[in-house]
Amino acid sequence: MMEWIASAAFGLEGLVKRELQALGLETAMDQGGVRFMGEPEDAFRANLWLRTADRVQLIAGEGEARSFEELFQLIGAIRWEDYVPGGCAFPVTAQCARSRLMSVRDVQAISKKAVAERLKKRYKTEWLDESGPGYAIHVAIHQDRVRVTLDASGEALNRRGYRTWNGEAPLRETLAAALVDLSPWRPGRPLHDPCCGTGTILIEAAFKMADRAPGLTRGFAMEGWHFADKARCDAIRREARLRFQPDRIEGISGSDLDPAALALCEKHLAQAGLKGRIPVYQKDLRDLDRLPEGACVITNPPYGERLGSKKEAEALYRGMRRLETQAGAAAVCVLTASPSFERLFGRRAQRKRRLYNGRLECEYLIF
Ligand SMILES: C[S@@+](CC[C@H](N)C(=O)[O-])C[C@H]1O[C@@H](n2cnc3c(N)ncnc32)[C@H](O)[C@@H]1O
């Protein structure tokens, strides 16, 4: 058994934990993510299926370091020869917060040196060839606690492969999946996003409805690791492919004012394997026709910071009340960075949650 961590954005750790438990893994909450025990194939499954996590990392070592010497010793004591075969690259990245060691560049350089010294000794060589596949090492220091990991994901997990261009105000796929999970919507109930933009919320909801693994069509760094069984990973991916049932998708729809965003949305739907499954159309959300009975609206309207002006956004928030009255939505779930949203919408949210869209602090309001 090895120990892993699935990192998550602030506010999403609880969802990641639930997802890992649904995969049958034993979990524990930790700084910035959720730890779990498992074999490489469990980590591969996590990479493939987690909807709300940022990455999966193997924990190679941990300890305390208050000086560069302590850091060098800690990293040099890890059995790197078990992980990194001769001839392979081992790039090192670092992150420091509230610690005595705060120079990212120095932490990176010392850590790289410690790994290199150890490997040179074990491989009895003076020069390490790094032309082979990469084993990306990350050293995170928080309050003098050091966690050394190997990145099993490669590209961050929000990169599902269906999005080729991010539009003007992208919503991260992992956050969109979280908005779906935290809403009262459940597969079988109608869902509409009246500011669907490039379609991220629609696609993430459809993936959930159709039991589609979010990482189905992309690769993961760990597939190149010598201690991960490639044939087993391929078999897990094949099983996931069989589970995908696009015919189950129904009742999901989207609209937006901007035809260019809708064109991009259609492109993303096609790239996600959902062409023709989710109707999207051009409409000002204030003129939306009646939605199907029991419909749940999940949306992130313009913030008024990055897209359009603040005044326009505020006028739009006032008009959004009509989603309940005119369009008859049974639930309205809104991700917004505006502290005045409830006042403009004209009602207090029943539930609220603080979330981050990138660095932007937002609230997820459920009416
Ligand atoms: C923050 S973006 C949504 C991004 C989207 N979640 C995505 O995945 O790309 C806000 C969207 O609201 C749309 N919008 C702005 N005013 C609107 C209105 N009055 N009616 C409908 N859509 C509007 C914009 O065109 C933009 O696509």
The ligand as an SDF file (V2000), in Angstrom:
LIG
                    3D

 27 29  0  0  0  0  0  0  0  0999 V2000
  -19.2060   34.0820  -16.2780 C   0  0  0  0  0  0  0  0  0  0  0  0
  -19.7920   33.6760  -17.8540 S   0  0  0  0  0  0  0  0  0  0  0  0
  -20.3460   32.0110  -17.7050 C   0  0  0  0  0  0  0  0  0  0  0  0
  -19.2650   31.0310  -18.0610 C   0  0  0  0  0  0  0  0  0  0  0  0
  -19.7770   29.6230  -18.2000 C   0  0  0  0  0  0  0  0  0  0  0  0
  -20.1300   29.0180  -16.9460 N   0  0  0  0  0  0  0  0  0  0  0  0
  -18.7520   28.7690  -18.9350 C   0  0  0  0  0  0  0  0  0  0  0  0
  -18.5810   27.6080  -18.5800 O   0  0  0  0  0  0  0  0  0  0  0  0
  -18.1310   29.2370  -19.8930 O   0  0  0  0  0  0  0  0  0  0  0  0
  -21.2880   34.5610  -17.9520 C   0  0  0  0  0  0  0  0  0  0  0  0
  -22.0910   34.3570  -19.2160 C   0  0  0  0  0  0  0  0  0  0  0  0
  -23.3000   35.0830  -19.0920 O   0  0  0  0  0  0  0  0  0  0  0  0
  -23.6960   35.5220  -20.3880 C   0  0  0  0  0  0  0  0  0  0  0  0
  -24.6730   36.6130  -20.2470 N   0  0  0  0  0  0  0  0  0  0  0  0
  -24.4410   37.9050  -19.9230 C   0  0  0  0  0  0  0  0  0  0  0  0
  -25.6070   38.5920  -19.8690 N   0  0  0  0  0  0  0  0  0  0  0  0
  -26.5890   37.7180  -20.1590 C   0  0  0  0  0  0  0  0  0  0  0  0
  -28.0090   37.8150  -20.2590 C   0  0  0  0  0  0  0  0  0  0  0  0
  -28.6360   38.9630  -20.0590 N   0  0  0  0  0  0  0  0  0  0  0  0
  -28.7100   36.7100  -20.5790 N   0  0  0  0  0  0  0  0  0  0  0  0
  -28.0580   35.5270  -20.7920 C   0  0  0  0  0  0  0  0  0  0  0  0
  -26.7380   35.3910  -20.7400 N   0  0  0  0  0  0  0  0  0  0  0  0
  -26.0020   36.4560  -20.4120 C   0  0  0  0  0  0  0  0  0  0  0  0
  -22.3840   35.9240  -21.0350 C   0  0  0  0  0  0  0  0  0  0  0  0
  -22.5100   35.8930  -22.4410 O   0  0  0  0  0  0  0  0  0  0  0  0
  -21.4270   34.8610  -20.4870 C   0  0  0  0  0  0  0  0  0  0  0  0
  -21.3150   33.7890  -21.3940 O   0  0  0  0  0  0  0  0  0  0  0  0
  1  2  1  0
  2  3  1  0
  2 10  1  0
  3  4  1  0
  4  5  1  0
  5  6  1  0
  5  7  1  0
  7  8  2  0
  7  9  1  0
 10 11  1  0
 11 12  1  0
 11 26  1  0
 12 13  1  0
 13 14  1  0
 13 24  1  0
 14 15  1  0
 14 23  1  0
 15 16  2  0
 16 17  1  0
 17 18  1  0
 17 23  2  0
 18 19  1  0
 18 20  2  0
 20 21  1  0
 21 22  2  0
 22 23  1  0
 24 25  1  0
 24 26  1  0
 26 27  1  0
M  CHG  2   2   1   9  -1
M  END
$$$$
